């Protein structure tokens, strides 16, 4: 299986209707901040249409052969490092299991638009 390069990532992003360069700049500017919170403050809440489209995409089943193909693509060293850094930050910020569950509950309420 071919590995995803920066070029492949940019192509996927462009196909999604976003400017890859802008997304990369935005991602870089949000690194080290509370990413989702900073993104929400920057662009505001998603419209009902966007929420519906995202929900449909998230709930769409992935065929087994496509799942296996995606699973076979190894993570790049940058993706591994970034993921490990996020896990380290999260574990420092929410040091107990109770704090982690409380965060997830709050985030779920925020993501689903439910009042808490």
N, CA, C and O of each residue as an XYZ file, in Angstrom:
464
protein
N       0.833     -1.192      0.000
C       0.000      0.000      0.000
C       0.876      1.254      0.000
O       1.891      1.280      0.696
N       0.528      2.259     -0.734
C       1.307      3.492     -0.735
C       1.075      4.279      0.538
O      -0.021      4.284      1.098
N       2.116      4.937      0.978
C       1.994      5.785      2.152
C       1.447      7.139      1.738
O       1.671      7.610      0.623
N       0.721      7.754      2.671
C       0.221      9.098      2.399
C       1.354     10.092      2.579
O       2.034     10.086      3.605
N       1.551     10.920      1.617
C       2.558     11.970      1.723
C       1.847     13.283      1.971
O       0.617     13.335      1.983
N       2.614     14.347      2.169
C       2.007     15.672      2.318
C       1.153     15.987      1.095
O       0.091     16.599      1.210
N       1.625     15.564     -0.077
C       0.896     15.797     -1.316
C      -0.459     15.106     -1.299
O      -1.466     15.690     -1.697
N      -0.481     13.847     -0.833
C      -1.748     13.104     -0.777
C      -2.706     13.762      0.197
O      -3.905     13.846     -0.070
N      -2.189     14.227      1.321
C      -3.024     14.897      2.305
C      -3.610     16.172      1.709
O      -4.795     16.455      1.880
N      -2.785     16.932      1.015
C      -3.280     18.162      0.399
C      -4.354     17.850     -0.638
O      -5.351     18.566     -0.731
N      -4.161     16.800     -1.410
C      -5.150     16.442     -2.421
C      -6.474     16.084     -1.767
O      -7.525     16.530     -2.226
N      -6.445     15.283     -0.698
C      -7.679     14.934     -0.002
C      -8.349     16.176      0.551
O      -9.568     16.319      0.455
N      -7.572     17.069      1.124
C      -8.130     18.287      1.697
C      -8.764     19.147      0.621
O      -9.861     19.674      0.807
N      -8.077     19.291     -0.505
C      -8.629     20.087     -1.596
C      -9.925     19.477     -2.108
O     -10.873     20.202     -2.409
N      -9.978     18.157     -2.210
C     -11.199     17.498     -2.661
C     -12.341     17.771     -1.694
O     -13.500     17.818     -2.106
N     -12.033     17.951     -0.427
C     -13.065     18.246      0.561
C     -13.528     19.690      0.464
O     -14.429     20.099      1.196
N     -12.935     20.460     -0.418
C     -13.378     21.831     -0.634
C     -12.650     22.855      0.223
O     -13.140     23.969      0.410
N     -11.494     22.491      0.743
C     -10.727     23.406      1.584
C      -9.379     23.695      0.939
O      -8.834     22.865      0.212
N      -8.874     24.828      1.201
C      -7.538     25.186      0.730
C      -6.515     24.519      1.653
O      -6.439     24.849      2.837
N      -5.734     23.585      1.115
C      -4.789     22.826      1.935
C      -3.792     23.737      2.650
O      -3.450     23.501      3.809
N      -3.339     24.754      1.975
C      -2.369     25.658      2.588
C      -2.998     26.375      3.783
O      -2.363     26.522      4.827
N      -4.240     26.818      3.626
C      -4.926     27.505      4.722
C      -5.155     26.576      5.897
O      -4.985     26.973      7.050
N      -5.539     25.338      5.613
C      -5.764     24.364      6.683
C      -4.464     24.120      7.437
O      -4.452     24.076      8.667
N      -3.369     23.959      6.697
C      -2.079     23.717      7.339
C      -1.665     24.912      8.201
O      -1.177     24.730      9.317
N      -1.857     26.131      7.690
C      -1.533     27.321      8.481
C      -2.398     27.401      9.723
O      -1.909     27.727     10.804
N      -3.670     27.106      9.576
C      -4.585     27.145     10.709
C      -4.187     26.105     11.745
O      -4.137     26.398     12.940
N      -3.902     24.887     11.285
C      -3.482     23.824     12.189
C      -2.222     24.243     12.945
O      -2.132     24.067     14.160
N      -1.254     24.797     12.221
C      -0.008     25.228     12.841
C      -0.260     26.326     13.868
O       0.363     26.332     14.929
N      -1.164     27.255     13.567
C      -1.430     28.353     14.502
C      -2.163     27.864     15.740
O      -2.050     28.480     16.801
N      -2.920     26.761     15.631
C      -3.679     26.247     16.770
C      -2.884     25.273     17.626
O      -3.288     24.965     18.748
N      -1.776     24.792     17.119
C      -0.976     23.837     17.887
C      -0.550     24.470     19.195
O      -0.110     25.619     19.217
N      -0.674     23.739     20.269
C      -0.292     24.265     21.568
C      -1.436     24.973     22.267
O      -1.313     25.315     23.443
N      -2.535     25.201     21.588
C      -3.711     25.784     22.220
C      -4.740     24.690     22.376
O      -4.491     23.550     21.986
N      -5.862     25.003     22.923
C      -6.958     24.046     22.996
C      -7.594     24.027     21.615
O      -8.537     24.773     21.351
N      -7.076     23.172     20.728
C      -7.408     23.150     19.311
C      -8.877     23.283     18.980
O      -9.256     24.191     18.241
N      -9.724     22.397     19.508
C     -11.145     22.443     19.161
C     -11.783     23.727     19.652
O     -12.596     24.329     18.952
N     -11.417     24.146     20.851
C     -11.978     25.379     21.405
C     -11.532     26.581     20.574
O     -12.337     27.456     20.255
N     -10.252     26.617     20.230
C      -9.746     27.734     19.426
C     -10.402     27.738     18.050
O     -10.736     28.798     17.521
N     -10.585     26.562     17.474
C     -11.233     26.470     16.164
C     -12.669     26.967     16.253
O     -13.121     27.708     15.381
N     -13.395     26.564     17.304
C     -14.782     27.005     17.474
C     -14.868     28.515     17.609
O     -15.761     29.148     17.046
N     -13.930     29.092     18.362
C     -13.928     30.537     18.542
C     -13.611     31.241     17.222
O     -14.120     32.327     16.947
N     -12.771     30.613     16.418
C     -12.354     31.224     15.160
C     -13.461     31.194     14.115
O     -13.713     32.198     13.449
N     -14.121     30.055     13.968
C     -15.098     29.925     12.885
C     -16.542     29.860     13.363
O     -17.457     29.890     12.540
N     -16.768     29.772     14.657
C     -18.126     29.717     15.184
C     -18.704     28.314     15.093
O     -18.069     27.408     14.554
N     -19.905     28.138     15.620
C     -20.519     26.813     15.608
C     -20.913     26.396     14.188
O     -21.149     27.231     13.315
N     -20.973     25.102     13.993
C     -21.355     24.566     12.684
C     -22.830     24.833     12.423
O     -23.653     24.807     13.338
N     -23.145     25.086     11.170
C     -24.538     25.305     10.780
C     -25.301     23.983     10.864
O     -24.685     22.917     10.852
N     -26.623     24.038     10.949
C     -27.406     22.795     10.958
C     -27.138     21.927      9.718
O     -27.113     20.700      9.816
N     -26.939     22.554      8.565
C     -26.646     21.806      7.344
C     -25.310     21.077      7.468
O     -25.193     19.907      7.105
N     -24.304     21.784      7.987
C     -22.989     21.168      8.160
C     -23.065     20.026      9.160
O     -22.487     18.962      8.938
N     -23.780     20.244     10.264
C     -23.945     19.170     11.261
C     -24.609     17.950     10.637
O     -24.201     16.818     10.899
N     -25.630     18.171      9.813
C     -26.330     17.055      9.175
C     -25.407     16.306      8.221
O     -25.417     15.075      8.189
N     -24.611     17.034      7.443
C     -23.675     16.406      6.512
C     -22.612     15.611      7.260
O     -22.269     14.498      6.862
N     -22.090     16.183      8.346
C     -21.076     15.489      9.138
C     -21.656     14.243      9.800
O     -21.006     13.199      9.859
N     -22.885     14.365     10.297
C     -23.534     13.211     10.917
C     -23.717     12.092      9.898
O     -23.455     10.927     10.195
N     -24.166     12.446      8.699
C     -24.358     11.435      7.652
C     -23.041     10.760      7.284
O     -22.997      9.547      7.083
N     -21.964     11.550      7.194
C     -20.647     10.981      6.889
C     -20.167     10.062      8.009
O     -19.648      8.975      7.755
N     -20.346     10.514      9.253
C     -19.879      9.741     10.407
C     -20.642      8.433     10.555
O     -20.082      7.435     11.008
N     -21.906      8.431     10.180
C     -22.736      7.236     10.353
C     -22.730      6.317      9.139
O     -23.301      5.227      9.176
N     -22.087      6.756      8.070
C     -22.036      5.939      6.857
C     -21.095      4.755      7.085
O     -19.941      4.945      7.469
N     -21.584      3.533      6.851
C     -20.713      2.365      7.053
C     -19.564      2.354      6.049
O     -19.719      2.751      4.894
N     -18.416      1.892      6.519
C     -17.250      1.764      5.648
C     -17.138      0.295      5.246
O     -17.093     -0.579      6.112
N     -17.091      0.016      3.948
C     -16.946     -1.379      3.516
C     -15.669     -2.004      4.086
O     -14.665     -1.317      4.275
N     -15.715     -3.292      4.354
C     -14.595     -3.991      4.982
C     -13.308     -3.840      4.188
O     -12.251     -3.617      4.778
N     -13.368     -3.957      2.866
C     -12.147     -3.834      2.065
C     -11.550     -2.429      2.158
O     -10.329     -2.277      2.160
N     -12.400     -1.403      2.234
C     -11.910     -0.028      2.394
C     -11.291      0.153      3.783
O     -10.256      0.805      3.921
N     -11.913     -0.415      4.794
C     -11.391     -0.336      6.158
C     -10.004     -0.984      6.220
O      -9.079     -0.423      6.807
N      -9.866     -2.151      5.620
C      -8.572     -2.847      5.622
C      -7.528     -2.047      4.859
O      -6.368     -1.985      5.269
N      -7.934     -1.432      3.748
C      -6.990     -0.614      2.972
C      -6.487      0.558      3.806
O      -5.289      0.841      3.831
N      -7.401      1.234      4.483
C      -7.007      2.384      5.311
C      -6.160      1.953      6.492
O      -5.213      2.641      6.872
N      -6.503      0.815      7.071
C      -5.766      0.303      8.222
C      -4.328     -0.056      7.862
O      -3.437      0.029      8.706
N      -4.099     -0.457      6.614
C      -2.770     -0.861      6.160
C      -1.838      0.321      5.922
O      -0.632      0.124      5.771
N      -2.360      1.539      5.884
C      -1.520      2.720      5.648
C      -0.837      3.091      6.960
O      -1.508      3.475      7.918
N       0.491      2.982      7.013
C       1.188      3.278      8.266
C       1.161      4.780      8.583
O       1.111      5.627      7.691
N       1.196      5.071      9.870
C       1.285      6.461     10.311
C       2.684      6.977     10.044
O       3.660      6.232     10.137
N       2.775      8.244      9.715
C       4.089      8.851      9.507
C       4.711      9.147     10.873
O       3.994      9.221     11.871
N       6.013      9.314     10.931
C       6.648      9.673     12.203
C       6.067     10.960     12.805
O       5.940     11.070     14.025
N       5.716     11.928     11.960
C       5.111     13.170     12.460
C       3.753     12.912     13.099
O       3.436     13.477     14.145
N       2.938     12.043     12.458
C       1.625     11.715     13.021
C       1.768     11.000     14.361
O       1.014     11.263     15.298
N       2.736     10.100     14.445
C       2.972      9.374     15.701
C       3.408     10.348     16.792
O       2.891     10.301     17.908
N       4.341     11.218     16.480
C       4.840     12.181     17.471
C       3.722     13.112     17.917
O       3.573     13.381     19.109
N       2.941     13.601     16.969
C       1.853     14.524     17.295
C       0.814     13.843     18.185
O       0.336     14.437     19.151
N       0.467     12.604     17.863
C      -0.499     11.860     18.669
C       0.035     11.634     20.071
O      -0.697     11.806     21.045
N       1.297     11.251     20.191
C       1.893     11.043     21.511
C       1.929     12.342     22.314
O       1.708     12.333     23.525
N       2.206     13.447     21.645
C       2.215     14.745     22.332
C       0.815     15.098     22.840
O       0.670     15.604     23.953
N      -0.215     14.834     22.033
C      -1.588     15.101     22.461
C      -1.975     14.238     23.661
O      -2.612     14.717     24.599
N      -1.588     12.973     23.625
C      -1.895     12.072     24.747
C      -1.183     12.548     26.011
O      -1.780     12.571     27.087
N       0.095     12.928     25.885
C       0.836     13.438     27.062
C       0.161     14.688     27.618
O      -0.012     14.806     28.831
N      -0.226     15.630     26.741
C      -0.896     16.843     27.204
C      -2.207     16.496     27.908
O      -2.480     17.000     28.998
N      -3.013     15.641     27.290
C      -4.316     15.283     27.848
C      -4.151     14.639     29.227
O      -4.904     14.941     30.153
N      -3.168     13.756     29.355
C      -2.948     13.084     30.648
C      -2.433     14.045     31.713
O      -2.726     13.873     32.896
N      -1.666     15.056     31.303
C      -1.242     16.077     32.270
C      -2.423     16.963     32.662
O      -2.613     17.269     33.839
N      -3.209     17.370     31.677
C      -4.332     18.280     31.919
C      -5.437     17.619     32.728
O      -6.019     18.239     33.618
N      -5.724     16.366     32.419
C      -6.767     15.601     33.110
C      -6.086     14.384     33.740
O      -6.076     13.299     33.159
N      -5.522     14.575     34.926
C      -4.631     13.569     35.504
C      -5.332     12.363     36.120
O      -4.691     11.338     36.351
N      -6.628     12.459     36.389
C      -7.328     11.310     36.956
C      -8.379     10.793     35.978
O      -8.799     11.498     35.060
N      -8.790      9.555     36.197
C      -9.823      8.970     35.341
C     -11.111      9.779     35.442
O     -11.789      9.994     34.437
N     -11.452     10.226     36.645
C     -12.663     11.023     36.831
C     -12.628     12.318     36.038
O     -13.627     12.705     35.433
N     -11.475     12.996     36.037
C     -11.339     14.236     35.261
C     -11.465     13.962     33.768
O     -12.045     14.760     33.032
N     -10.923     12.839     33.324
C     -10.998     12.492     31.899
C     -12.437     12.210     31.481
O     -12.890     12.679     30.437
N     -13.158     11.436     32.306
C     -14.561     11.164     31.990
C     -15.394     12.446     32.023
O     -16.274     12.636     31.184
N     -15.121     13.318     32.985
C     -15.863     14.582     33.053
C     -15.629     15.403     31.793
O     -16.565     15.999     31.260
N     -14.388     15.441     31.313
C     -14.095     16.154     30.070
C     -14.869     15.552     28.905
O     -15.487     16.276     28.125
N     -14.835     14.229     28.788
C     -15.517     13.562     27.673
C     -17.012     13.852     27.716
O     -17.630     14.087     26.678
N     -17.593     13.836     28.907
C     -19.033     14.139     29.013
C     -19.325     15.563     28.552
O     -20.275     15.791     27.804
N     -18.511     16.522     28.994
C     -18.699     17.916     28.574
C     -18.508     18.058     27.070
O     -19.295     18.724     26.398
N     -17.472     17.437     26.550
C     -17.191     17.535     25.113
C     -18.313     16.907     24.302
O     -18.714     17.447     23.270
N     -18.817     15.781     24.758
C     -19.912     15.128     24.037
C     -21.132     16.040     23.989
O     -21.780     16.168     22.950
N     -21.436     16.664     25.103
C     -22.577     17.586     25.141
C     -22.349     18.740     24.160
O     -23.267     19.152     23.450
N     -21.133     19.248     24.128
C     -20.796     20.350     23.225
C     -20.886     19.896     21.764
O     -21.438     20.606     20.923
N     -20.344     18.718     21.468
C     -20.324     18.217     20.087
C     -21.724     17.939     19.572
O     -22.014     18.164     18.397
N     -22.589     17.453     20.444
C     -23.931     17.095     20.000
C     -24.909     18.241     20.136
O     -26.069     18.119     19.744
N     -24.448     19.370     20.695
C     -25.311     20.546     20.832
C     -26.358     20.411     21.919
O     -27.352     21.138     21.915
N     -26.150     19.493     22.847
C     -27.081     19.300     23.940
C     -26.763     20.273     25.068
O     -25.599     20.585     25.323
N     -27.808     20.751     25.743
C     -27.604     21.640     26.896
C     -27.123     20.800     28.062
O     -27.579     19.673     28.253
N     -26.204     21.345     28.842
C     -25.681     20.581     29.960
C     -25.935     21.265     31.198
O     -25.564     20.772     32.263
